[in-house]
């Protein structure tokens, strides 16, 4: 006996044949009405065939299921299209669409999974194993196999496996959806039921309340959170219910408590989707924070729990800038998870200005007088006073008046003369560049974020400048001298400029570049110096060109700078790698400064006092507090030997490994 499916297909074919024969009629007078009748018969046959196939096919719809039914219907419709291209043509296009076939295929997969979903063979594996143990134990003279089985079943790991099996077998992992309403009011808005499975992770969304209507809306969806990953909740969606509770009229805190009542499990939202979803084509940006921020201390943040705090120098990955006031960002290195809310550049700048105006007046670092040092408590600590147990402090070159530069085997290392170091701490020329270009602290107020990119020096590019900075007496100068002396073929200092007359043993371009005061003033006027100052009536300075000359020669230029020169070296030409040298603990300082001396304004040397060590620590702390956002590396100078090796490694990494640098270095404003 032929299956019903075969009979239905035969019936369909006979209908087609009948249509073709009737279509050969030459009676034009009755043909139009006859064609109408043909279409009705074809539609009737197709409907009957479809209904018969669906009703008589088992629940599994056969091996090929709905796709085979679709193939049969398409075959009939195709033949009908040849007779009349009206509604049949539209139906043929619909049934031929790729999305419909994919939808039917997905339906078949779900139907097959529902019919053949894996179910546990039993839910009491632990009890069964216990019964087996009792039965085996009651046997007298059991076999070796039974004894082996008894030992296996008694193992803790096997018992734990059975216990875990029973826990999984008894749990229903499928979400429970509310029943569809039987009657829907005609004026009800189109709603969507969103079901999220929460597993002790933040939902990643904030809400807000319309104060006039009392309606609750999704304010924003946090990047990387559960809501964002699901793609089911969007900013602007109106929330009607949460876990069956109507939220209209509730306070946002009450809604949050309803959501947080379940730390894990299924959370269901009934929402009215936003009509038009905003499309944001955001570009990923990386920013270095130039200011500190704490969301817990910010009363204006929409949700403090969603905020992310950061400190100066942190690199942030900004993932969303769609909100003009609050960005979404992650702090690098990131371990995944949700992004956090951070104030936008304009908002943080405004907050900084409000905070700045509310503070007591403080003399700006660019306008502080450095011309005289009269008090003994303000005596500057000489740079040569580091690690008294090292041979450097017995060096004749560092103590003789005419041999203040360091030499070794005829090698002169420029830029180490005491007069140059002293002048930087005493006075500046009256012709000062603008505050914004000389004082890095002022840039944080105007630019709370600095866009950065990953940069690695190419094979044909010049080396990066290595600039050392630290409190006076911490050993910056000695570390620089040792680094250059360790490999003079690769490291070199910049030759400074001075207006004083050369001495008998000095050569122009070796110890100093000797120039007139008029030329020096002209270079100051044209911002040619990284830093400069006056000492005993003579001007001293380190020019930008002197640094470029070292870099152009293929060497790594190493200099030590004062804080007011930070911005001058952070340019796309020099690409300075700034290393901050910190002092060790007070106990360690006391050990290493036993034989060291400090130099006062009259060049008189005296031993270190405990107060000097306290001042050194405090000066270092202030320096790091004000300028830490500009430091690429922070080093602790406990012993000169290991610290020099560490500095050597840092200088090499600056040249060879990728580093975060300001984006303006890679694409300068004049080239963009």
C-alpha positions in Angstrom: 0.0 0.0 0.0 1.4 3.4 -1.0 2.1 5.8 1.9 -0.2 8.7 2.3 2.6 11.0 1.4 2.9 9.3 -2.0 -0.8 9.5 -2.6 -0.7 13.3 -1.8 2.2 13.8 -4.2 0.3 11.9 -6.9 -2.7 14.0 -6.3 -0.7 17.1 -6.7 0.7 15.8 -10.0 -2.7 14.9 -11.3 -3.9 18.4 -10.5 -1.0 19.8 -12.5 -1.7 17.6 -15.4 -5.4 18.6 -15.3 -4.4 22.2 -15.4 -2.2 21.8 -18.4 -4.9 19.9 -20.3 -7.6 22.5 -19.5 -5.2 25.3 -20.4 -5.2 24.0 -24.0 -8.8 25.1 -24.5 -9.2 27.3 -27.6 -12.5 28.7 -26.5 -11.5 32.3 -25.8 -15.0 33.2 -24.7 -14.9 31.1 -21.6 -11.2 31.1 -20.9 -10.9 33.9 -18.4 -13.5 32.5 -16.0 -12.1 29.0 -16.6 -8.6 30.2 -15.5 -10.1 31.6 -12.3 -11.6 28.2 -11.6 -8.3 26.6 -12.3 -6.5 28.8 -9.8 -9.1 27.9 -7.2 -8.7 24.2 -7.9 -4.9 24.5 -7.7 -5.1 26.5 -4.4 -7.6 24.0 -3.0 -5.4 21.0 -4.0 -2.3 22.6 -2.5 -4.1 23.5 0.7 -5.5 20.0 1.0 -2.1 18.5 0.3 -0.3 20.6 2.8 -2.9 20.0 5.5 -2.9 16.3 4.9 0.9 16.1 5.0 1.2 18.1 8.2 -1.7 16.3 9.9 -0.7 12.8 9.0 3.1 13.2 9.4 4.4 12.1 12.8 5.7 14.7 15.3 9.2 14.3 13.9 8.0 15.3 10.4 10.0 12.5 8.9 13.7 12.4 8.2 13.7 15.6 6.1 10.6 17.1 7.8 9.5 20.6 6.9 12.1 21.1 4.2 10.5 18.3 2.1 7.1 19.9 2.5 8.6 23.2 1.4 10.1 21.5 -1.7 6.8 20.0 -2.6 5.0 23.3 -2.2 7.6 25.2 -4.2 7.3 22.6 -7.0 3.5 23.2 -7.2 3.8 27.0 -7.0 6.4 27.0 -9.7 4.0 25.2 -12.1 1.2 27.6 -11.1 3.5 30.6 -11.8 3.8 29.4 -15.4 0.1 29.7 -15.7 -0.6 32.9 -13.8 2.0 35.3 -12.3 -0.3 36.9 -9.8 -0.3 35.9 -6.1 1.5 32.6 -7.0 4.6 34.6 -8.1 4.7 36.4 -4.7 4.2 33.1 -2.9 7.0 31.5 -5.0 9.4 34.4 -4.1 8.5 34.0 -0.4 9.0 30.3 -0.3 12.3 30.6 -2.3 13.8 33.0 0.2 17.0 31.9 1.9 15.9 33.3 5.3 12.7 31.2 5.3 14.6 28.0 4.5 17.2 28.8 7.2 14.3 29.4 9.7 12.7 26.1 8.9 16.1 24.4 9.2 16.6 26.0 12.6 13.0 24.9 13.6 13.8 21.3 12.6 17.0 21.4 14.7 15.2 22.7 17.7 12.4 20.2 17.2 14.9 17.3 16.9 16.7 18.5 20.0 13.4 18.7 21.9 12.6 15.1 20.9 16.1 13.8 21.5 17.3 16.1 24.2 19.8 14.4 26.6 18.2 13.2 29.8 19.9 11.4 32.6 19.3 7.7 32.8 18.7 8.0 36.5 18.7 10.7 39.1 19.9 8.6 42.1 23.4 7.5 41.1 24.7 8.0 44.7 21.9 5.9 46.2 22.5 3.2 43.6 26.2 3.1 44.4 25.5 2.9 48.1 23.1 0.0 47.5 25.7 -1.8 45.5 28.3 -1.4 48.3 25.8 -2.8 50.8 25.0 -5.8 48.5 28.7 -6.6 47.8 29.6 -6.3 51.4 26.8 -8.8 52.4 28.2 -11.4 50.0 30.4 -14.2 51.3 33.4 -15.2 49.2 32.8 -12.6 46.5 34.9 -12.6 43.3 38.0 -10.5 42.7 35.9 -8.4 40.2 33.4 -7.6 42.9 36.1 -6.6 45.3 37.6 -4.3 42.7 34.2 -2.8 42.1 33.8 -2.3 45.9 37.1 -0.5 46.1 36.3 1.8 43.1 32.9 2.7 44.5 34.3 3.7 47.8 36.8 6.2 46.4 36.0 9.8 47.3 36.4 11.0 43.8 33.9 8.5 42.4 31.4 9.3 45.2 31.8 13.0 44.4 31.2 12.3 40.7 28.0 10.5 41.5 26.9 13.3 43.8 27.6 15.9 41.1 25.7 13.8 38.6 22.6 13.7 40.8 22.8 17.5 41.3 22.9 18.1 37.6 20.2 15.5 36.8 17.7 17.0 39.2 18.1 20.6 38.0 16.1 22.1 35.2 18.4 24.4 33.1 15.8 25.6 30.7 14.4 29.1 31.4 10.8 29.3 32.4 9.0 31.8 30.2 5.6 33.3 31.2 2.6 32.0 29.3 1.4 34.0 26.4 -1.7 36.0 27.1 -4.9 34.7 25.5 -6.4 38.1 24.8 -4.3 41.1 24.0 -5.9 44.6 24.3 -5.9 46.4 20.9 -4.3 49.5 22.4 -1.4 47.7 24.1 2.1 48.6 23.0 4.3 46.1 21.4 6.4 44.6 24.2 9.3 42.2 24.4 10.1 39.7 27.1 13.8 39.5 27.7 15.2 36.6 29.7 18.7 36.8 31.0 20.5 34.1 32.9 22.6 35.8 35.6 25.5 34.0 37.3 26.8 36.3 40.1 27.9 38.9 37.5 26.8 42.5 37.1 23.9 43.1 34.7 25.8 46.0 33.1 23.0 48.5 32.7 21.8 51.6 34.4 18.2 52.9 34.7 16.5 56.2 35.1 13.1 57.4 36.0 10.9 59.9 34.2 9.9 62.3 37.0 6.7 63.3 35.2 5.3 59.9 34.2 7.1 57.7 36.6 8.2 55.4 33.8 11.5 53.5 34.1 13.9 53.4 31.2 17.3 51.8 30.5 19.6 54.8 30.7 22.8 53.1 29.3 24.1 49.7 28.6 27.7 49.1 29.9 30.1 47.7 27.4 31.2 44.1 28.2 28.3 43.5 30.6 25.6 40.8 30.5 23.1 43.1 28.9 25.5 44.3 26.2 26.6 40.8 25.3 23.1 39.5 25.0 22.1 42.3 22.7 18.5 42.2 24.1 18.5 45.4 26.2 19.2 48.8 24.6 19.4 52.3 26.0 16.0 53.9 25.7 14.0 50.7 26.3 11.1 51.2 28.7 10.9 48.6 31.5 7.4 47.5 32.4 8.1 44.5 34.6 11.0 42.8 36.4 10.5 39.2 37.4 6.7 39.8 37.2 6.8 43.0 39.3 5.4 46.1 37.7 8.0 48.8 38.0 6.1 51.9 36.9 6.1 54.4 39.7 8.9 52.7 41.6 12.1 54.4 42.5 15.2 53.3 40.6 16.7 52.0 43.8 13.7 49.7 44.3 14.0 48.4 40.8 17.7 47.7 41.4 16.9 45.8 44.6 14.4 43.7 42.7 17.1 42.8 40.1 19.8 42.2 42.8 17.5 39.9 44.7 18.7 37.2 42.4 22.5 37.0 42.3 22.1 34.2 39.9 19.4 32.5 37.9 16.9 33.8 35.4 15.9 37.5 35.4 13.0 38.4 33.1 12.3 41.9 31.9 9.1 43.0 30.1 10.1 46.0 28.0 8.8 48.3 25.3 11.7 48.4 22.8 12.9 51.8 21.7 11.5 52.7 18.3 14.8 53.9 16.7 18.0 52.6 18.1 20.9 55.0 17.8 23.8 53.7 15.7 27.2 54.6 17.0 30.3 54.0 14.9 32.8 54.4 17.8 36.5 54.3 17.3 38.5 52.6 20.1 40.7 55.2 21.8 43.4 54.9 24.3 43.9 57.7 26.8 46.5 58.3 29.5 44.9 59.9 32.6 46.5 63.2 33.5 44.3 63.6 36.6 43.0 61.5 39.4 39.3 60.5 39.6 37.2 58.7 42.2 33.5 57.9 41.4 32.7 57.5 45.1 33.6 61.1 45.7 31.7 62.4 42.7 28.1 63.4 43.5 27.2 64.0 39.9 27.9 60.5 38.5 24.7 58.7 37.4 25.7 55.5 39.2 28.7 55.3 41.5 28.8 51.5 41.4 29.1 51.7 37.6 32.0 54.2 37.8 35.6 53.4 37.4 38.3 55.3 39.3 41.8 55.9 38.0 45.0 57.7 38.9 47.3 59.9 36.9 49.4 57.8 34.5 46.8 55.0 34.1 46.1 54.0 30.5 42.4 53.8 29.7 40.7 52.0 26.8 37.7 54.2 25.9 35.1 51.9 24.3 32.1 54.2 24.1 32.0 58.0 23.7 28.3 58.2 22.6 27.4 60.2 25.8 28.7 63.7 25.8 29.3 63.7 29.6 30.1 60.1 30.6 32.3 57.8 28.6 32.8 54.0 29.1 36.3 52.8 29.5 38.5 49.9 30.8 41.7 50.3 32.7 44.7 48.6 31.0 45.9 45.9 31.4 42.3 44.7 31.3 41.1 41.4 32.5 37.8 41.6 30.6 34.5 42.2 32.3 32.4 45.3 32.2 33.7 48.8 31.3 33.2 51.6 33.8 31.8 55.1 33.6 34.4 57.8 33.5 33.8 61.6 33.0 34.4 62.8 29.4 37.3 65.1 28.7 35.0 68.2 28.8 33.3 67.2 32.0 36.5 66.3 33.8 38.1 69.6 32.7 35.1 71.4 34.1 35.3 69.5 37.4 39.0 70.3 37.7 38.4 74.0 37.2 35.7 74.0 39.8 38.0 72.3 42.2 40.9 74.6 41.3 38.9 77.7 42.0 37.7 76.3 45.4 41.3 75.8 46.6 43.4 78.3 48.5 45.8 80.3 46.3 49.1 78.7 45.8 52.1 80.2 44.0 52.5 78.5 40.6 55.6 76.5 40.1 56.5 78.6 37.1 56.5 81.8 39.1 58.3 80.6 42.2 61.5 82.5 42.9 64.6 80.4 42.6 67.2 83.1 42.4 68.7 83.0 45.9 69.2 80.3 48.6 69.8 82.1 51.9 68.5 79.8 54.6 70.5 76.8 55.6 67.4 74.7 55.6 67.0 75.4 51.9 70.5 74.3 50.9 70.4 72.2 47.8 71.9 68.7 48.0 74.7 68.3 45.5 74.1 65.6 42.8 77.5 64.0 43.5 76.4 62.9 47.0 75.2 59.4 46.3 76.2 56.0 47.7 79.1 57.0 49.9 80.5 53.5 49.9 81.3 53.7 46.2 84.6 54.7 44.7 82.9 57.6 42.9 83.0 59.8 45.9 86.8 59.6 46.2 87.1 60.5 42.5 89.5 63.4 42.0 87.6 64.5 38.9 84.5 65.2 40.9 86.3 67.2 43.5 88.8 69.3 41.7 87.7 72.7 40.7 89.2 72.5 37.2 88.2 68.9 36.6 84.5 68.8 37.3 83.8 66.8 34.2 84.3 63.1 34.3 87.0 61.5 32.3 88.1 57.9 31.9 90.9 56.9 29.6 90.8 60.2 27.7 87.0 59.9 27.3 85.2 63.1 28.2 81.5 62.9 29.3 79.8 66.3 28.7 77.2 67.9 30.9 78.4 66.9 34.3 79.9 70.1 35.6 78.7 71.3 39.0 78.1 74.8 37.7 75.5 73.6 35.2 73.7 71.6 37.8 73.7 74.4 40.4 72.4 77.0 38.0 69.3 75.0 37.2 68.3 75.3 40.9 69.0 78.9 41.4 67.7 81.2 38.6 66.0 81.3 35.3 66.3 83.9 32.6 63.8 86.8 32.8 62.8 85.9 29.2 60.6 82.8 30.1 58.5 80.9 27.6 54.8 80.6 28.3 53.6 78.7 31.4 51.8 76.1 29.3 55.0 75.1 27.5 57.3 75.2 30.5 55.1 73.8 33.4 53.7 70.3 32.8 51.4 70.6 35.7 49.4 73.3 33.9 48.6 70.9 31.0 46.6 68.6 33.2 44.1 71.3 33.8 43.6 71.9 30.1 43.9 68.3 29.0 42.7 65.7 31.6 43.3 62.9 29.1 46.1 62.4 26.7 45.5 60.2 23.7 48.2 57.5 23.4 49.1 54.8 20.9 51.5 51.9 21.0 54.8 52.8 19.4 57.9 50.7 18.6 60.9 52.4 17.1 61.6 51.3 13.5 65.0 50.1 12.3 65.7 53.3 10.4 64.4 55.7 13.0 66.5 57.7 15.5 66.7 56.5 19.1 64.5 57.9 21.8 65.9 60.4 24.2 66.3 59.0 27.8 65.6 61.7 30.3 66.3 61.1 34.0 64.5 63.0 36.7 64.7 62.9 40.5 65.1 64.9 43.6 68.5 66.5 44.2 70.8 64.1 46.0 69.0 60.9 45.0 71.8 60.0 42.5 70.5 61.0 39.1 73.7 62.5 37.9 75.9 59.6 39.0 73.5 57.0 37.4 73.7 58.9 34.2 77.5 59.1 34.3 77.8 55.4 35.0 75.3 54.5 32.2 77.3 56.5 29.6 80.6 55.2 30.9 79.4 51.6 30.7 78.9 51.8 26.9 80.1 55.1 25.4 79.7 53.8 21.8 75.9 53.7 22.4 75.2 56.2 25.1 76.2 59.9 25.1 75.2 63.1 26.9 74.3 66.4 25.2 77.0 69.1 25.2 75.6 72.1 27.1 76.0 75.8 26.1 77.5 78.5 28.3 78.4 82.2 28.1 81.4 82.0 30.4 84.9 82.0 29.0 86.6 78.7 28.4 89.3 77.6 30.8 92.7 76.4 29.8 92.0 72.7 29.7 88.6 73.1 27.9 87.7 72.8 24.3 84.8 74.2 22.5 82.2 71.5 21.8 83.7 69.0 24.2 82.9 70.2 27.8 80.7 73.1 26.6 79.6 75.0 23.6 80.9 78.4 24.4 78.8 81.2 23.0 78.2 84.9 23.6 75.4 86.2 25.9 73.7 87.8 22.9 73.6 84.5 21.0 72.4 82.7 24.2 69.6 85.3 24.7 68.5 84.8 21.1 68.3 81.1 21.6 66.2 81.6 24.7 63.9 83.9 22.8 63.4 81.3 20.1 62.8 78.4 22.6 65.9 76.6 21.6 66.7 75.3 25.1 65.3 72.4 27.0 66.3 74.2 30.2 68.7 77.0 31.1 69.7 79.2 34.1 72.3 81.5 35.4 75.1 80.8 37.9 77.7 83.2 39.1 76.9 85.7 36.3 77.1 83.1 33.5 74.3 81.5 31.6 74.1 77.7 31.1 71.7 75.6 29.1 71.0 72.4 27.3 69.8 73.0 23.7 67.4 70.9 21.7 69.9 70.8 18.9 72.6 69.4 21.1 70.2 66.5 21.9 69.3 66.0 18.2 73.0 65.9 17.3 73.6 62.9 19.5 70.5 61.1 18.2 71.4 61.9 14.6 74.8 60.3 15.2 73.0 57.0 16.0 73.5 57.1 19.7 71.1 57.1 22.7 71.2 60.5 24.3 70.9 60.4 28.1 70.3 63.6 30.0 69.0 64.6 33.5 66.3 67.3 33.6 64.4 69.4 36.1 60.5 69.1 36.1 60.1 72.3 34.1 61.8 70.7 31.2 59.4 67.7 30.9 57.1 69.2 28.3 60.1 70.4 26.3 61.4 66.8 25.9 58.0 65.2 25.3 57.9 66.0 21.5 57.5 63.9 18.4 61.2 64.7 17.5 62.8 63.6 20.8 60.2 61.1 22.0 61.6 61.2 25.5 61.5 58.1 27.7 61.3 59.6 31.2 62.8 57.6 34.1 62.0 58.8 37.7 64.7 57.9 40.3 63.3 57.4 43.8 65.4 57.4 47.0 65.4 54.3 49.2 64.0 54.2 52.7 65.3 56.6 55.4 67.3 53.8 57.0 69.0 53.0 53.8 69.7 56.6 53.0 71.3 57.0 56.4 73.6 54.1 55.7 74.7 55.3 52.2 75.1 59.0 53.1 77.4 58.6 56.1 80.4 60.1 54.3 78.5 62.2 51.7 78.3 66.0 51.9 76.0 68.7 50.7 77.1 72.0 49.2 75.6 75.2 50.4 75.3 78.5 48.5 78.9 79.5 49.4 80.3 76.2 48.2 80.9 75.0 51.7 80.5 71.3 52.2 79.1 69.7 55.3 77.9 66.2 56.2 74.3 65.1 55.8 71.9 65.6 58.7 68.8 63.6 59.5 66.7 66.6 58.4 68.5 66.5 55.0 67.3 62.9 54.5 63.8 63.9 55.5 63.9 66.8 53.1 65.1 64.4 50.3 62.3 62.0 50.9 59.7 64.8 51.0 61.1 66.4 47.8 61.0 63.1 46.0 57.4 62.5 47.2 56.3 65.9 45.9 58.0 65.4 42.6 56.3 62.0 42.1 53.0 63.4 43.3 53.0 66.3 40.8 54.5 64.7 37.7 53.9 60.9 37.9 51.7 61.0 34.8 54.7 61.8 32.7 56.9 59.0 34.0 57.5 56.0 31.8 59.5 54.2 34.4 60.0 54.5 38.1 63.3 53.2 39.6 64.4 52.8 43.2 68.1 53.7 43.7 69.2 51.6 46.6 72.7 50.7 45.2 74.5 52.2 42.3 75.6 49.0 40.7 72.2 47.2 40.4 70.5 50.5 39.7 72.8 51.2 36.8 72.1 47.7 35.4 68.4 48.3 35.8 68.7 51.7 34.0 70.6 50.1 31.2 67.8 47.6 30.7 65.2 50.3 30.8 67.0 52.4 28.2 67.2 49.4 25.9 63.6 48.5 26.3 62.6 52.1 25.4 64.3 51.5 22.0 63.3 47.9 21.3 59.9 47.2 22.9 56.5 48.8 22.2 55.6 51.6 24.6 52.6 53.9 25.1 53.4 57.3 23.7 51.3 60.4 22.9 49.4 60.0 19.7 50.7 63.5 18.6 54.2 62.0 18.3 53.0 59.6 15.6 50.6 62.0 13.9 51.8 65.6 14.8 49.0 68.3 14.5 50.7 70.0 11.6 50.7 66.8 9.6 47.1 65.7 10.4 
